[in-house]
Amino acid sequence: MATAYWDSEKGAEGQAAPTSFWKAGHTPTLIAAFLYFDLAFMVWVLLGPLAPSISKTLGLTPAEKGLMVAVPTLAGALLRVVNGLLVDRIGCKQAGAISQVIVIVGLATAWFMGVNSFGGTLALGVILGFAGASFAIALPLASRWYPPEHQGKAMGLAGMGNSGTVLASLFAPILAKLFGWNSVLGLACIPLTIVFIAYMFMAKNAPNAPAPKKLVDYFRPLKSADAWWLMGFYAVTFGGFVGLAASLPIYFTDQFGLTPIVAGYCTAGCVFAGSLVRPMGGALADKIGGVKALMMVYIAAALALAGVSYAPTLVSALGFFVAAMLALGVGNGSVFQLVPQRFQQEIGVMTGLVGMAGGIGGFYLASSLGIAKQFTGSFAPGFLIFAGLCVVAFLGISLVRARWRATWSSAARI
């Protein structure tokens, strides 16, 4: 599918004239994509901030807690491919509307019927996966409106919706204490419904959308090694971000004995840092090139995660987590500065595939931390292994950078 963007300013001979970012696309759609993504991410990681309370009620083991917060990530990863296909078949706006309705109805049903078992939390996690799959809708919804030289900024601003994880960390523990954690599921439907209404009024599909392809055509990018490299790079950057966002409430309560509310505040601070810099990562990649930005990201993230594993105090752990989240947030924006440059004709399905890889990375991190805690008594092995994956990603980007710069044809830096 093509990256279609609309530029109302044309040169004298019909050529697109250079435009500023805010004139190059469709701002209401960009805002709608951000709002949709923001609230979807809020509920996608909702089980993380609620995990201490849910665990206390249901008597979950560390491994069960890790799996509970990881299931929405895995479900969201798999559903992103489905949404990537749906975007090309029926359009971004329509696909987003369907996904939002599924999440709202699912949360309302869970609140009304109650979640009373570990199996019930896993079933809820699958429903929340539809919220995580919003990634494959919100980013193409914004991206299709913008030319190559503004892709990093557009994808970064729309992708900054991952700041919704901050909202979950800040408010879910407080509301759980006031009304009970099951009631939080129903309360979440209120802002979701408001955003759904705004989305329907503001979002607009970009003109000149490509015609749907045959199903087999959507997976042709997987024949390219570049697709697998980009998926691997995002599995580390986004996987690290969302895996930490889901797991930090458990880490802070188990490691330092914090209350769920205080753990939520600590998590919110870390997640906010990573969310804030995502558009900056896209802008940085536009300026210096996505490859160079990613190389710096992986080294910084590896050092920070290794530091977390040995952090003796809450303050030192917070410092390392903020540093890790800053690096990973920049990396998220940088990867998606590169994707549209290499796969302009398949941006919808590539958004789904790359997003799926990111979700799988998050599932691995969240579940591995729980397993490490249960079988070794420490979270450190989980953090160290993921730091090692950052080093592997650095070596990978170093390996392909010369070929990418020599073979990719793009108006933007690589």
Solvent accessible surface area in square Angstrom, and as a share of the most:
residue,aa,sasa,rsa
1,M,5,0.02
2,A,29,0.22
3,T,24,0.14
4,A,13,0.10
5,Y,80,0.30
6,W,117,0.41
7,D,12,0.06
8,S,85,0.55
9,E,69,0.31
10,K,124,0.53
11,G,29,0.28
12,A,116,0.90
13,E,158,0.71
14,G,49,0.47
15,Q,132,0.59
16,A,55,0.43
17,A,31,0.24
18,P,132,0.83
19,T,22,0.13
20,S,59,0.38
21,F,17,0.07
22,W,153,0.54
23,K,129,0.55
24,A,1,0.00
25,G,21,0.21
26,H,46,0.21
27,T,44,0.25
28,P,56,0.35
29,T,1,0.00
30,L,8,0.04
31,I,76,0.39
32,A,1,0.00
33,A,0,0.00
34,F,53,0.22
35,L,52,0.26
36,Y,6,0.02
37,F,0,0.00
38,D,13,0.07
39,L,16,0.08
40,A,5,0.04
41,F,0,0.00
42,M,21,0.09
43,V,0,0.00
44,W,2,0.01
45,V,7,0.04
46,L,4,0.02
47,L,2,0.01
48,G,1,0.01
49,P,2,0.01
50,L,1,0.00
51,A,0,0.00
52,P,22,0.14
53,S,29,0.19
54,I,0,0.00
55,S,13,0.08
56,K,181,0.77
57,T,88,0.51
58,L,43,0.22
59,G,60,0.57
60,L,20,0.10
61,T,56,0.33
62,P,48,0.30
63,A,26,0.20
64,E,54,0.24
65,K,22,0.09
66,G,3,0.03
67,L,65,0.32
68,M,0,0.00
69,V,4,0.02
70,A,0,0.00
71,V,22,0.13
72,P,2,0.01
73,T,3,0.02
74,L,55,0.27
75,A,12,0.09
76,G,0,0.00
77,A,0,0.00
78,L,97,0.48
79,L,35,0.17
80,R,0,0.00
81,V,20,0.11
82,V,80,0.46
83,N,10,0.05
84,G,0,0.00
85,L,30,0.15
86,L,51,0.26
87,V,1,0.01
88,D,12,0.06
89,R,110,0.40
90,I,72,0.37
91,G,13,0.12
92,C,2,0.01
93,K,41,0.18
94,Q,84,0.37
95,A,1,0.00
96,G,0,0.00
97,A,15,0.11
98,I,84,0.42
99,S,5,0.03
100,Q,15,0.06
101,V,68,0.39
102,I,59,0.30
103,V,6,0.03
104,I,29,0.15
105,V,88,0.51
106,G,13,0.13
107,L,0,0.00
108,A,38,0.29
109,T,62,0.36
110,A,15,0.12
111,W,119,0.42
112,F,164,0.68
113,M,141,0.63
114,G,25,0.24
115,V,13,0.07
116,N,122,0.63
117,S,57,0.37
118,F,50,0.21
119,G,45,0.43
120,G,23,0.22
121,T,1,0.00
122,L,44,0.22
123,A,61,0.47
124,L,8,0.04
125,G,0,0.00
126,V,73,0.42
127,I,52,0.26
128,L,0,0.00
129,G,0,0.00
130,F,49,0.20
131,A,2,0.01
132,G,0,0.00
133,A,0,0.00
134,S,0,0.00
135,F,0,0.00
136,A,0,0.00
137,I,0,0.00
138,A,0,0.00
139,L,0,0.00
140,P,0,0.00
141,L,2,0.01
142,A,0,0.00
143,S,0,0.00
144,R,9,0.03
145,W,10,0.03
146,Y,2,0.01
147,P,5,0.03
148,P,29,0.18
149,E,78,0.35
150,H,19,0.08
151,Q,3,0.01
152,G,0,0.00
153,K,56,0.24
154,A,0,0.00
155,M,1,0.01
156,G,0,0.00
157,L,48,0.24
158,A,0,0.00
159,G,0,0.00
160,M,47,0.21
161,G,0,0.00
162,N,0,0.00
163,S,21,0.14
164,G,0,0.00
165,T,1,0.00
166,V,16,0.09
167,L,57,0.28
168,A,2,0.02
169,S,2,0.01
170,L,56,0.28
171,F,108,0.45
172,A,3,0.02
173,P,4,0.03
174,I,53,0.27
175,L,52,0.26
176,A,11,0.09
177,K,156,0.66
178,L,119,0.59
179,F,122,0.51
180,G,32,0.31
181,W,27,0.10
182,N,41,0.21
183,S,32,0.20
184,V,4,0.02
185,L,0,0.00
186,G,15,0.15
187,L,61,0.30
188,A,8,0.06
189,C,16,0.10
190,I,105,0.53
191,P,45,0.29
192,L,14,0.07
193,T,56,0.33
194,I,110,0.56
195,V,17,0.09
196,F,45,0.19
197,I,93,0.47
198,A,30,0.24
199,Y,2,0.01
200,M,77,0.34
201,F,172,0.72
202,M,57,0.25
203,A,4,0.03
204,K,112,0.47
205,N,48,0.24
206,A,9,0.07
207,P,39,0.25
208,N,113,0.58
209,A,58,0.45
210,P,38,0.24
211,A,80,0.62
212,P,72,0.46
213,K,61,0.26
214,K,152,0.64
215,L,108,0.54
216,V,101,0.58
217,D,22,0.11
218,Y,3,0.01
219,F,73,0.31
220,R,137,0.50
221,P,6,0.04
222,L,46,0.23
223,K,172,0.73
224,S,24,0.15
225,A,62,0.48
226,D,5,0.02
227,A,0,0.00
228,W,140,0.49
229,W,77,0.27
230,L,0,0.00
231,M,11,0.05
232,G,36,0.34
233,F,4,0.02
234,Y,0,0.00
235,A,25,0.19
236,V,14,0.08
237,T,0,0.00
238,F,0,0.00
239,G,0,0.00
240,G,0,0.00
241,F,0,0.00
242,V,0,0.00
243,G,0,0.00
244,L,1,0.00
245,A,2,0.01
246,A,2,0.01
247,S,8,0.05
248,L,1,0.00
249,P,1,0.01
250,I,14,0.07
251,Y,8,0.03
252,F,0,0.00
253,T,22,0.13
254,D,54,0.28
255,Q,81,0.36
256,F,54,0.22
257,G,64,0.61
258,L,35,0.17
259,T,77,0.44
260,P,47,0.29
261,I,37,0.19
262,V,62,0.36
263,A,1,0.00
264,G,0,0.00
265,Y,106,0.40
266,C,17,0.10
267,T,0,0.00
268,A,4,0.03
269,G,41,0.39
270,C,0,0.00
271,V,0,0.00
272,F,103,0.43
273,A,12,0.10
274,G,0,0.00
275,S,1,0.00
276,L,75,0.37
277,V,15,0.09
278,R,0,0.00
279,P,19,0.12
280,M,107,0.48
281,G,0,0.00
282,G,0,0.00
283,A,42,0.33
284,L,60,0.30
285,A,0,0.00
286,D,25,0.13
287,K,145,0.61
288,I,45,0.23
289,G,0,0.00
290,G,0,0.00
291,V,0,0.00
292,K,100,0.42
293,A,0,0.00
294,L,0,0.00
295,M,30,0.13
296,M,102,0.45
297,V,6,0.04
298,Y,0,0.00
299,I,73,0.37
300,A,46,0.36
301,A,0,0.00
302,A,9,0.07
303,L,125,0.62
304,A,6,0.04
305,L,0,0.00
306,A,32,0.25
307,G,14,0.14
308,V,4,0.02
309,S,18,0.11
310,Y,160,0.61
311,A,11,0.08
312,P,110,0.69
313,T,70,0.41
314,L,49,0.24
315,V,121,0.69
316,S,34,0.22
317,A,0,0.00
318,L,46,0.23
319,G,42,0.40
320,F,77,0.32
321,F,0,0.00
322,V,50,0.29
323,A,45,0.35
324,A,0,0.00
325,M,0,0.00
326,L,69,0.34
327,A,10,0.08
328,L,0,0.00
329,G,0,0.00
330,V,28,0.16
331,G,0,0.00
332,N,0,0.00
333,G,2,0.01
334,S,0,0.00
335,V,0,0.00
336,F,0,0.00
337,Q,1,0.01
338,L,0,0.00
339,V,0,0.00
340,P,3,0.02
341,Q,9,0.04
342,R,79,0.29
343,F,6,0.02
344,Q,64,0.28
345,Q,106,0.47
346,E,46,0.21
347,I,0,0.00
348,G,0,0.00
349,V,2,0.01
350,M,0,0.00
351,T,0,0.00
352,G,0,0.00
353,L,4,0.02
354,V,0,0.00
355,G,0,0.00
356,M,34,0.15
357,A,9,0.07
358,G,0,0.00
359,G,0,0.00
360,I,73,0.37
361,G,8,0.08
362,G,0,0.00
363,F,48,0.20
364,Y,75,0.28
365,L,0,0.00
366,A,1,0.01
367,S,16,0.10
368,S,17,0.11
369,L,4,0.02
370,G,6,0.06
371,I,90,0.45
372,A,10,0.08
373,K,45,0.19
374,Q,74,0.33
375,F,149,0.62
376,T,85,0.49
377,G,52,0.50
378,S,44,0.28
379,F,10,0.04
380,A,23,0.18
381,P,46,0.29
382,G,1,0.01
383,F,2,0.01
384,L,68,0.34
385,I,95,0.48
386,F,2,0.01
387,A,8,0.06
388,G,33,0.32
389,L,66,0.33
390,C,0,0.00
391,V,65,0.37
392,V,93,0.54
393,A,7,0.05
394,F,49,0.20
395,L,108,0.54
396,G,6,0.06
397,I,0,0.00
398,S,37,0.24
399,L,134,0.67
400,V,6,0.03
401,R,94,0.34
402,A,73,0.56
403,R,104,0.38
404,W,0,0.00
405,R,105,0.38
406,A,87,0.67
407,T,90,0.52
408,W,25,0.09
409,S,103,0.67
410,S,39,0.25
411,A,82,0.64
412,A,19,0.15
413,R,145,0.53
414,I,22,0.11
